[in-house]
Amino acid sequence: MWVDYLMLVLYALGMVGIAFYTRHRSNSVNDFLLAGKKGLNGWMSAFAYGTTYFSAVIFIGYAGKFGAQYGLASIWIGVGNAIIGSLFAWLVLAKRTKNMTRRLSAKTMPEFFEKRYGSQRLKLVSATIIFLFLIPYSASVYNGLSSLFGIVFDIPGWVIMLALAALTALYLFFGGYFATALSDFIQGIIMLVGVVAMVICFMNHGNIEWDLSKLTSSAELGWFTFSSSNTGLYGNTMSLISLILLTSLGVWALPQTVHKYYAVRDNKSIMQGTVVSTAFALIIGFGAYFTGALSAYFPQLAGVGSDNIVPHMMKIVIPSGLIGLIAVLILSASMSTLSSVSLASASVVAVDIYKGKIDPKASDKKVNWTMKILCLFFIVVSVVLAVLNEQLKVSAIAYLMGISWGVLAGCFMGPFVLGLLWKKVTRPAVWSSIIGSLVLTAVLLIVFGYDQNGWACSFGIALKSGMNCSPMIGVICMLYSLLVTAVVSLFTKAPDAETVENAFKTQENEVETA
């Protein structure tokens, strides 16, 4: 057991070392947000993207709940993450995002909206939405780690949450995005090694013995049946599709993942990032959901809350000495996500609200310090929310993540993605997407209801079919955003010609767009 604790200590010391090494790499807003003028190579950008994408939420919340619910069919979520959320996302968005944000000198998504659509009010509203709705996602990551360490190491949840917050705050405060990217690269390697080791341990466990007949031949838990004993085929099929779309298409419009395209170095780096991020997502996604599906081999977990399934499985299967590596795997996934989320939230307030509205004449140094302080504030608020959620004993890791991603992707999917691809997107269309998605989310939550312990829909057709609530709401909002942005743009006044020219005019120094 002491080896496991030693690995945790060494990992913590490594993160402190990164903070010390990068302490002079965040002296300006550009350094803090974009890692300087040169940007990052493809490997570092890809690992930054992948480690931000996957956190304790997927390993603890999603893998536990949906692996148990869908069996091997849950692996299609991981496949969707790799193909739609990584491969297609990089192919469609990376070069275009890099080029347009460079033309507009936009460092954040709200600043992109302001300069792309010529509206400061749009920047302020979008910045507020981003800050507010990234907090529950951040809290869900803390709760995932709390569940793991509480069960496996018998460490109180609040202790590990405070320790994680302190480490994240340390290297983020001193090193900014460069420190985050460097730690992401190291953490990404740990994640790849850890997830392979975890799968091997499970497949060599006495209950399994390389025999997957229980999962592949079951009428309820096969590759394509998408069904379980307590819900119908239709409900599970629709729920699984909504999960794939939410977790795969949703990242196309999340500020913390989109930000990775801003700082990628050049065309070669983008091609590298496309390949590496796809391979990374495929390995991590397959490993997480495959492990969750194996919960069918552990009848002693019947009745265990969805947030605790995977930690209990790990405690049973992973031997002492290796459990430390697996813990570091999930710790790495979570720290990288938390640092990116904190950076995205703090930047929109410091750059878009403070500099953009409160004190337009603020110096670069003052804005940079404001951003660092806001990173700390965001981390504190997230920890407080996570501790409160743990005290209430609510199994809501996946629910918190689903609502957060659904609202943000619903508000920004049309304005961001179509705004990159189509010159005719108008300001009224963007407002229709943002306001409409917020209202639609609230209405759908009221209509479908919310079961606090299982977060399944609790009203109407969704209740009868057994459909999961928050992923479905998120997907509806994303599709609404794309549709309303396109339709309203066709029937409203064309955007200002100069604004469109600034956004789409090719410059000599930009990367080549396919």
VEXDREN-2710 file (C-alpha; in Angstrom, 1 decimal):
% VEXDREN-2710
k/r/px/py/pz
1/MET/0.0/0.0/0.0
2/TRP/2.9/2.4/0.7
3/VAL/3.9/2.2/-3.0
4/ASP/0.5/3.5/-4.0
5/TYR/0.9/6.5/-1.7
6/LEU/4.4/7.0/-2.9
7/MET/3.2/7.3/-6.5
8/LEU/0.6/9.9/-5.5
9/VAL/3.3/11.9/-3.7
10/LEU/5.7/11.7/-6.7
11/TYR/2.9/12.9/-9.0
12/ALA/2.1/15.8/-6.7
13/LEU/5.8/16.8/-6.6
14/GLY/5.9/16.6/-10.4
15/MET/3.1/19.1/-10.7
16/VAL/4.9/21.4/-8.3
17/GLY/8.0/21.0/-10.4
18/ILE/6.1/22.1/-13.5
19/ALA/4.8/25.2/-11.7
20/PHE/8.3/26.1/-10.8
21/TYR/9.7/25.4/-14.3
22/THR/7.0/27.5/-16.0
23/ARG/6.9/30.3/-13.5
24/HIS/8.3/32.8/-16.1
25/ARG/6.1/31.7/-18.9
26/SER/2.9/33.7/-18.1
27/ASN/4.1/37.4/-17.9
28/SER/1.5/38.7/-20.3
29/VAL/-2.1/37.9/-21.3
30/ASN/-1.0/36.3/-24.5
31/ASP/1.6/34.1/-22.7
32/PHE/-1.0/33.1/-20.1
33/LEU/-3.7/32.2/-22.6
34/LEU/-1.9/31.2/-25.7
35/ALA/1.5/30.0/-24.6
36/GLY/3.3/32.9/-26.4
37/LYS/3.5/33.9/-30.0
38/LYS/4.8/30.6/-31.4
39/GLY/2.1/28.4/-30.0
40/LEU/2.3/24.7/-29.4
41/ASN/3.3/21.8/-31.6
42/GLY/0.8/19.1/-32.7
43/TRP/1.6/16.5/-30.0
44/MET/1.3/19.0/-27.1
45/SER/-1.9/20.5/-28.6
46/ALA/-3.4/17.0/-29.1
47/PHE/-2.6/15.9/-25.6
48/ALA/-4.0/19.2/-24.2
49/TYR/-7.2/18.6/-26.2
50/GLY/-7.5/14.9/-25.2
51/THR/-6.8/15.4/-21.5
52/THR/-9.2/18.3/-21.3
53/TYR/-11.8/16.2/-23.1
54/PHE/-11.6/13.2/-20.6
55/SER/-11.6/13.5/-16.9
56/ALA/-12.8/11.7/-13.8
57/VAL/-16.3/12.2/-15.1
58/ILE/-15.8/9.7/-17.9
59/PHE/-13.9/7.1/-15.8
60/ILE/-16.1/7.3/-12.7
61/GLY/-19.5/8.8/-13.6
62/TYR/-20.1/7.9/-17.2
63/ALA/-18.2/4.6/-17.4
64/GLY/-19.8/3.4/-14.2
65/LYS/-23.4/4.4/-15.0
66/PHE/-23.5/3.7/-18.7
67/GLY/-21.2/0.7/-18.7
68/ALA/-23.5/-1.0/-16.3
69/GLN/-26.6/0.2/-18.2
70/TYR/-25.6/-0.6/-21.7
71/GLY/-22.9/-3.3/-21.4
72/LEU/-20.5/-3.3/-24.4
73/ALA/-22.8/-1.0/-26.3
74/SER/-21.5/1.8/-24.1
75/ILE/-18.2/1.5/-26.0
76/TRP/-19.9/3.3/-29.0
77/ILE/-19.8/6.4/-26.8
78/GLY/-16.0/6.2/-26.8
79/VAL/-15.9/5.5/-30.6
80/GLY/-18.1/8.5/-31.2
81/ASN/-15.8/10.6/-29.0
82/ALA/-12.8/9.6/-31.2
83/ILE/-14.5/10.0/-34.6
84/ILE/-16.9/12.9/-34.1
85/GLY/-15.4/14.6/-31.1
86/SER/-11.7/14.4/-32.2
87/LEU/-11.2/13.4/-35.8
88/PHE/-14.0/15.4/-37.4
89/ALA/-13.7/18.2/-34.9
90/TRP/-10.0/18.8/-35.8
91/LEU/-10.6/18.4/-39.5
92/VAL/-13.5/20.9/-39.6
93/LEU/-12.6/23.4/-36.9
94/ALA/-8.9/23.5/-36.1
95/LYS/-7.5/25.4/-39.1
96/ARG/-10.5/27.6/-39.4
97/THR/-10.5/28.5/-35.7
98/LYS/-6.8/29.3/-35.7
99/ASN/-7.1/31.5/-38.8
100/MET/-10.2/33.4/-37.8
101/THR/-9.1/34.1/-34.2
102/ARG/-5.8/35.3/-35.5
103/ARG/-7.5/37.7/-38.0
104/LEU/-9.8/39.0/-35.4
105/SER/-7.2/39.0/-32.6
106/ALA/-9.6/37.1/-30.4
107/LYS/-8.2/35.3/-27.4
108/THR/-11.5/33.9/-26.0
109/MET/-14.8/32.6/-27.4
110/PRO/-16.8/35.7/-26.2
111/GLU/-14.1/38.0/-27.8
112/PHE/-14.6/35.9/-31.0
113/PHE/-18.3/36.5/-30.9
114/GLU/-17.8/40.3/-30.3
115/LYS/-15.5/40.7/-33.3
116/ARG/-17.2/38.2/-35.6
117/TYR/-20.7/39.7/-35.1
118/GLY/-19.8/43.3/-34.0
119/SER/-21.5/43.2/-30.6
120/GLN/-19.9/44.0/-27.2
121/ARG/-23.2/43.0/-25.5
122/LEU/-22.9/39.6/-27.0
123/LYS/-19.4/39.2/-25.6
124/LEU/-20.6/40.1/-22.1
125/VAL/-23.6/37.7/-22.1
126/SER/-21.6/34.8/-23.5
127/ALA/-18.8/35.4/-21.0
128/THR/-21.3/35.3/-18.1
129/ILE/-22.9/32.0/-19.4
130/ILE/-19.5/30.4/-19.8
131/PHE/-18.4/31.3/-16.3
132/LEU/-21.6/30.1/-14.6
133/PHE/-22.1/26.9/-16.5
134/LEU/-18.5/25.6/-16.3
135/ILE/-18.7/25.7/-12.5
136/PRO/-21.1/22.6/-12.2
137/TYR/-18.9/20.7/-14.7
138/SER/-15.8/21.5/-12.6
139/ALA/-17.6/20.4/-9.5
140/SER/-18.5/17.1/-11.1
141/VAL/-14.8/16.4/-11.7
142/TYR/-14.0/17.0/-8.1
143/ASN/-16.9/14.7/-7.0
144/GLY/-15.6/11.9/-9.3
145/LEU/-12.2/12.0/-7.6
146/SER/-13.8/12.2/-4.2
147/SER/-15.7/9.0/-4.9
148/LEU/-12.5/7.1/-6.1
149/PHE/-10.2/8.1/-3.3
150/GLY/-12.9/7.7/-0.6
151/ILE/-13.5/4.1/-1.6
152/VAL/-10.1/2.9/-2.7
153/PHE/-7.8/4.8/-0.3
154/ASP/-10.3/5.6/2.5
155/ILE/-9.4/9.2/2.3
156/PRO/-12.2/11.7/3.1
157/GLY/-13.5/13.3/-0.1
158/TRP/-13.0/16.9/1.0
159/VAL/-9.3/16.2/1.7
160/ILE/-8.6/15.0/-1.9
161/MET/-10.6/17.8/-3.3
162/LEU/-8.7/20.5/-1.5
163/ALA/-5.4/18.8/-2.4
164/LEU/-6.3/18.7/-6.1
165/ALA/-7.5/22.3/-6.0
166/ALA/-4.3/23.4/-4.5
167/LEU/-2.1/21.6/-7.1
168/THR/-4.2/22.8/-10.0
169/ALA/-4.2/26.4/-8.7
170/LEU/-0.4/26.3/-8.2
171/TYR/0.8/25.4/-11.7
172/LEU/-2.1/27.3/-13.4
173/PHE/-1.4/30.5/-11.5
174/PHE/2.4/30.4/-12.2
175/GLY/2.5/28.9/-15.7
176/GLY/-0.8/29.6/-17.4
177/TYR/-1.6/27.7/-20.6
178/PHE/2.0/26.6/-21.2
179/ALA/2.1/25.0/-17.8
180/THR/-1.3/23.4/-18.4
181/ALA/-0.2/22.1/-21.8
182/LEU/3.1/20.7/-20.4
183/SER/1.3/19.0/-17.6
184/ASP/-1.3/17.8/-20.0
185/PHE/1.4/16.1/-22.1
186/ILE/2.8/14.3/-19.1
187/GLN/-0.6/13.5/-17.8
188/GLY/-1.7/12.2/-21.2
189/ILE/1.2/9.7/-21.2
190/ILE/0.2/8.6/-17.7
191/MET/-3.4/8.2/-18.8
192/LEU/-2.5/6.0/-21.8
193/VAL/-0.3/3.7/-19.7
194/GLY/-2.8/3.6/-16.9
195/VAL/-5.8/2.8/-19.0
196/VAL/-4.0/-0.1/-20.7
197/ALA/-2.8/-1.4/-17.3
198/MET/-6.4/-1.1/-16.0
199/VAL/-7.9/-3.1/-18.9
200/ILE/-5.2/-5.8/-18.5
201/CYS/-5.9/-6.1/-14.8
202/PHE/-9.6/-6.5/-15.3
203/MET/-9.3/-9.0/-18.1
204/ASN/-7.0/-11.2/-16.0
205/HIS/-9.4/-11.1/-13.0
206/GLY/-10.7/-14.5/-11.9
207/ASN/-14.4/-13.6/-12.6
208/ILE/-13.7/-12.8/-16.2
209/GLU/-10.9/-15.0/-17.6
210/TRP/-11.1/-13.5/-21.1
211/ASP/-14.6/-14.8/-21.5
212/LEU/-16.9/-12.0/-22.7
213/SER/-19.9/-14.3/-23.5
214/LYS/-21.9/-12.8/-20.7
215/LEU/-21.7/-9.4/-22.4
216/THR/-21.7/-10.4/-26.0
217/SER/-24.5/-13.0/-25.9
218/SER/-26.8/-11.4/-23.4
219/ALA/-30.1/-10.2/-24.8
220/GLU/-29.8/-7.1/-22.7
221/LEU/-26.1/-6.2/-22.7
222/GLY/-24.7/-7.0/-26.1
223/TRP/-22.9/-4.8/-28.6
224/PHE/-26.0/-3.6/-30.4
225/THR/-29.1/-4.3/-28.3
226/PHE/-28.8/-1.1/-26.2
227/SER/-31.3/-2.5/-23.7
228/SER/-31.3/-3.3/-20.0
229/SER/-33.8/-5.0/-17.7
230/ASN/-35.4/-1.8/-16.2
231/THR/-36.0/0.2/-19.4
232/GLY/-37.2/-0.4/-22.9
233/LEU/-35.3/-0.9/-26.1
234/TYR/-36.5/2.4/-27.6
235/GLY/-35.5/4.4/-24.5
236/ASN/-32.1/2.9/-24.2
237/THR/-31.4/3.3/-27.9
238/MET/-32.4/7.0/-27.9
239/SER/-30.5/7.6/-24.7
240/LEU/-27.3/6.0/-26.1
241/ILE/-27.5/8.0/-29.3
242/SER/-28.1/11.2/-27.2
243/LEU/-25.0/10.4/-25.1
244/ILE/-22.8/9.9/-28.2
245/LEU/-24.0/13.2/-29.7
246/LEU/-23.7/15.2/-26.5
247/THR/-20.2/14.0/-25.6
248/SER/-18.9/14.0/-29.2
249/LEU/-20.6/16.9/-30.9
250/GLY/-20.8/19.0/-27.8
251/VAL/-17.0/19.6/-27.7
252/TRP/-17.3/21.4/-31.0
253/ALA/-18.6/24.4/-29.1
254/LEU/-17.1/24.2/-25.6
255/PRO/-14.7/27.1/-24.8
256/GLN/-12.2/24.9/-23.0
257/THR/-11.8/22.5/-26.0
258/VAL/-12.1/25.1/-28.7
259/HIS/-9.3/27.1/-27.0
260/LYS/-6.8/24.4/-27.9
261/TYR/-7.1/25.4/-31.6
262/TYR/-6.2/29.0/-30.9
263/ALA/-2.7/28.1/-29.7
264/VAL/-1.7/25.3/-32.2
265/ARG/1.5/26.4/-34.1
266/ASP/1.1/25.7/-37.8
267/ASN/-0.4/23.5/-40.5
268/LYS/1.9/20.6/-39.7
269/SER/1.0/20.8/-36.1
270/ILE/-2.7/20.7/-36.9
271/MET/-2.2/17.5/-39.0
272/GLN/-0.3/15.9/-36.1
273/GLY/-2.9/17.0/-33.6
274/THR/-5.7/15.5/-35.7
275/VAL/-4.1/12.1/-35.8
276/VAL/-2.8/12.0/-32.2
277/SER/-6.0/13.4/-30.6
278/THR/-8.1/10.8/-32.4
279/ALA/-5.9/7.9/-31.4
280/PHE/-5.8/9.2/-27.8
281/ALA/-9.6/9.5/-27.6
282/LEU/-10.1/6.0/-29.1
283/ILE/-7.8/4.4/-26.5
284/ILE/-9.1/6.3/-23.5
285/GLY/-12.7/6.0/-24.5
286/PHE/-12.6/2.3/-25.3
287/GLY/-10.7/1.6/-22.0
288/ALA/-13.1/3.6/-19.8
289/TYR/-16.3/2.2/-21.2
290/PHE/-15.1/-1.3/-21.6
291/THR/-14.1/-1.4/-18.0
292/GLY/-17.5/0.0/-16.9
293/ALA/-19.2/-2.7/-19.0
294/LEU/-17.4/-5.4/-17.0
295/SER/-19.4/-4.4/-13.9
296/ALA/-21.8/-7.2/-15.1
297/TYR/-19.3/-9.7/-13.7
298/PHE/-19.6/-8.2/-10.2
299/PRO/-23.0/-9.1/-8.7
300/GLN/-21.8/-7.8/-5.3
301/LEU/-22.1/-4.3/-6.7
302/ALA/-25.9/-4.5/-7.1
303/GLY/-27.4/-1.5/-5.4
304/VAL/-24.2/0.5/-5.4
305/GLY/-24.7/4.1/-6.6
306/SER/-23.6/4.8/-10.2
307/ASP/-20.8/7.1/-9.0
308/ASN/-19.3/4.3/-6.9
309/ILE/-19.4/1.4/-9.3
310/VAL/-16.0/1.8/-10.9
311/PRO/-14.1/2.7/-7.6
312/HIS/-15.5/-0.5/-6.0
313/MET/-14.5/-2.5/-9.0
314/MET/-11.0/-1.1/-8.9
315/LYS/-10.7/-1.9/-5.2
316/ILE/-11.6/-5.5/-5.9
317/VAL/-9.5/-6.1/-9.0
318/ILE/-6.4/-3.8/-9.0
319/PRO/-3.6/-5.1/-6.9
320/SER/-1.7/-3.0/-4.4
321/GLY/1.2/-1.2/-6.0
322/LEU/-0.8/-0.8/-9.3
323/ILE/-3.8/1.0/-7.8
324/GLY/-1.5/4.0/-7.3
325/LEU/-0.9/4.2/-11.0
326/ILE/-4.6/3.9/-11.8
327/ALA/-5.4/6.6/-9.2
328/VAL/-2.8/8.8/-10.9
329/LEU/-4.4/8.1/-14.2
330/ILE/-7.7/9.5/-13.0
331/LEU/-6.0/12.2/-11.1
332/SER/-4.2/13.3/-14.3
333/ALA/-7.4/13.2/-16.4
334/SER/-9.1/15.4/-13.8
335/MET/-6.3/17.9/-13.2
336/SER/-5.9/18.6/-16.9
337/THR/-9.6/19.2/-17.3
338/LEU/-9.9/21.4/-14.2
339/SER/-7.0/23.6/-15.3
340/SER/-8.5/24.1/-18.8
341/VAL/-11.9/24.8/-17.4
342/SER/-10.6/27.2/-14.8
343/LEU/-8.5/29.0/-17.5
344/ALA/-11.5/29.3/-19.9
345/SER/-13.7/30.6/-17.1
346/ALA/-11.2/33.1/-15.7
347/SER/-10.2/34.4/-19.1
348/VAL/-13.7/35.3/-20.2
349/VAL/-14.3/37.3/-17.0
350/ALA/-10.9/39.0/-17.1
351/VAL/-10.6/39.7/-20.8
352/ASP/-14.2/40.0/-21.8
353/ILE/-15.9/41.6/-18.8
354/TYR/-13.2/43.3/-16.8
355/LYS/-11.1/44.6/-19.7
356/GLY/-14.0/44.7/-22.1
357/LYS/-16.5/46.6/-20.0
358/ILE/-15.4/47.6/-16.5
359/ASP/-11.9/49.0/-17.2
360/PRO/-11.1/49.2/-20.9
361/LYS/-7.8/51.0/-20.2
362/ALA/-6.5/48.3/-17.9
363/SER/-2.9/47.4/-18.6
364/ASP/-1.9/44.0/-19.8
365/LYS/-0.2/43.3/-16.5
366/LYS/-3.3/44.2/-14.6
367/VAL/-5.5/42.0/-16.7
368/ASN/-3.1/39.2/-16.4
369/TRP/-3.1/39.4/-12.6
370/THR/-6.9/39.6/-12.6
371/MET/-7.1/36.5/-14.7
372/LYS/-4.8/34.6/-12.3
373/ILE/-6.9/35.7/-9.3
374/LEU/-10.1/34.7/-11.0
375/CYS/-8.6/31.2/-11.7
376/LEU/-8.2/30.8/-8.0
377/PHE/-11.7/32.1/-7.3
378/PHE/-13.2/29.7/-9.9
379/ILE/-11.4/26.7/-8.3
380/VAL/-12.6/27.7/-4.8
381/VAL/-16.2/28.0/-5.9
382/SER/-16.1/24.7/-7.7
383/VAL/-14.7/22.9/-4.6
384/VAL/-17.3/24.4/-2.4
385/LEU/-20.1/23.2/-4.7
386/ALA/-18.5/19.8/-5.0
387/VAL/-18.3/19.5/-1.2
388/LEU/-21.9/20.5/-0.8
389/ASN/-22.9/18.0/-3.4
390/GLU/-21.0/15.3/-1.6
391/GLN/-22.6/16.2/1.7
392/LEU/-26.0/15.8/0.1
393/LYS/-25.1/12.3/-1.0
394/VAL/-26.4/12.9/-4.6
395/SER/-25.2/10.6/-7.3
396/ALA/-25.1/13.3/-9.9
397/ILE/-21.6/13.4/-11.5
398/ALA/-22.9/12.5/-15.0
399/TYR/-26.0/14.8/-14.5
400/LEU/-23.9/17.8/-13.7
401/MET/-21.6/17.2/-16.6
402/GLY/-24.6/16.7/-19.0
403/ILE/-26.4/19.9/-18.0
404/SER/-23.2/22.0/-18.2
405/TRP/-22.2/20.6/-21.7
406/GLY/-25.7/20.8/-22.9
407/VAL/-26.3/24.4/-22.1
408/LEU/-22.9/25.6/-23.4
409/ALA/-23.0/23.6/-26.6
410/GLY/-26.7/24.6/-27.1
411/CYS/-26.0/28.3/-26.8
412/PHE/-22.8/28.4/-28.9
413/MET/-23.0/25.5/-31.4
414/GLY/-24.6/27.5/-34.2
415/PRO/-22.9/30.8/-33.6
416/PHE/-19.5/29.3/-33.4
417/VAL/-19.5/26.5/-35.9
418/LEU/-21.6/28.1/-38.5
419/GLY/-19.9/31.4/-37.8
420/LEU/-16.6/29.8/-38.9
421/LEU/-18.1/28.2/-42.1
422/TRP/-20.7/30.7/-43.3
423/LYS/-20.5/34.4/-44.0
424/LYS/-24.2/35.0/-43.7
425/VAL/-24.7/34.3/-40.0
426/THR/-26.3/37.3/-38.5
427/ARG/-26.3/38.9/-35.1
428/PRO/-30.1/38.2/-34.5
429/ALA/-29.5/34.6/-35.3
430/VAL/-26.8/34.4/-32.6
431/TRP/-29.1/36.0/-30.0
432/SER/-31.8/33.5/-31.0
433/SER/-29.5/30.6/-30.4
434/ILE/-28.2/31.8/-27.0
435/ILE/-31.4/33.0/-25.5
436/GLY/-33.5/30.3/-27.0
437/SER/-31.2/27.5/-25.7
438/LEU/-31.3/28.9/-22.2
439/VAL/-35.1/29.0/-22.3
440/LEU/-35.4/25.7/-24.0
441/THR/-33.2/24.0/-21.4
442/ALA/-35.3/25.4/-18.5
443/VAL/-38.6/24.4/-20.2
444/LEU/-37.3/20.8/-21.0
445/LEU/-36.1/20.3/-17.4
446/ILE/-39.6/21.3/-16.2
447/VAL/-41.4/19.2/-18.8
448/PHE/-39.3/16.0/-18.4
449/GLY/-38.5/16.4/-14.7
450/TYR/-35.4/15.4/-12.8
451/ASP/-35.0/12.3/-10.6
452/GLN/-32.3/13.4/-8.1
453/ASN/-30.9/10.0/-7.4
454/GLY/-31.0/8.5/-10.9
455/TRP/-31.3/11.7/-13.1
456/ALA/-33.6/9.9/-15.5
457/CYS/-36.5/11.8/-16.9
458/SER/-39.5/11.6/-14.6
459/PHE/-42.4/12.8/-16.6
460/GLY/-44.3/12.0/-19.9
461/ILE/-43.0/9.9/-22.8
462/ALA/-39.4/10.2/-21.5
463/LEU/-40.4/8.5/-18.3
464/LYS/-42.3/5.7/-20.0
465/SER/-39.4/4.9/-22.4
466/GLY/-36.7/5.1/-19.7
467/MET/-34.8/7.8/-21.5
468/ASN/-32.0/9.7/-19.7
469/CYS/-32.8/13.3/-19.2
470/SER/-29.8/15.7/-19.4
471/PRO/-28.1/14.2/-22.5
472/MET/-31.3/14.3/-24.4
473/ILE/-31.9/17.9/-23.4
474/GLY/-28.4/18.9/-24.4
475/VAL/-28.8/17.3/-27.9
476/ILE/-32.1/19.0/-28.5
477/CYS/-30.5/22.3/-27.6
478/MET/-27.5/21.7/-29.9
479/LEU/-29.8/20.8/-32.8
480/TYR/-32.0/23.8/-32.1
481/SER/-28.9/26.1/-32.1
482/LEU/-27.8/24.9/-35.5
483/LEU/-31.2/25.1/-37.0
484/VAL/-32.3/28.5/-35.5
485/THR/-28.9/30.1/-36.4
486/ALA/-29.3/29.0/-40.0
487/VAL/-33.0/29.9/-40.4
488/VAL/-32.9/33.3/-38.7
489/SER/-29.8/34.2/-40.7
490/LEU/-31.7/33.6/-43.9
491/PHE/-34.5/36.0/-42.9
492/THR/-32.7/38.8/-41.1
493/LYS/-30.5/41.7/-42.3
494/ALA/-27.1/40.6/-43.7
495/PRO/-24.2/41.2/-41.4
496/ASP/-22.0/44.3/-41.9
497/ALA/-19.7/43.8/-44.9
498/GLU/-16.6/45.1/-43.2
499/THR/-17.1/42.9/-40.2
500/VAL/-17.4/39.8/-42.5
501/GLU/-14.4/40.9/-44.5
502/ASN/-12.3/41.2/-41.3
503/ALA/-13.3/37.7/-40.3
504/PHE/-12.9/35.9/-43.6
505/LYS/-10.2/37.8/-45.5
506/THR/-7.2/35.5/-46.0
507/GLN/-3.9/36.8/-44.6
508/GLU/-0.4/35.8/-45.7
509/ASN/0.7/34.5/-42.3
510/GLU/-2.2/32.1/-41.6
511/VAL/-2.2/28.3/-41.8
512/GLU/-3.5/26.7/-45.0
513/THR/-7.2/25.7/-44.6
514/ALA/-8.3/22.5/-46.3
END
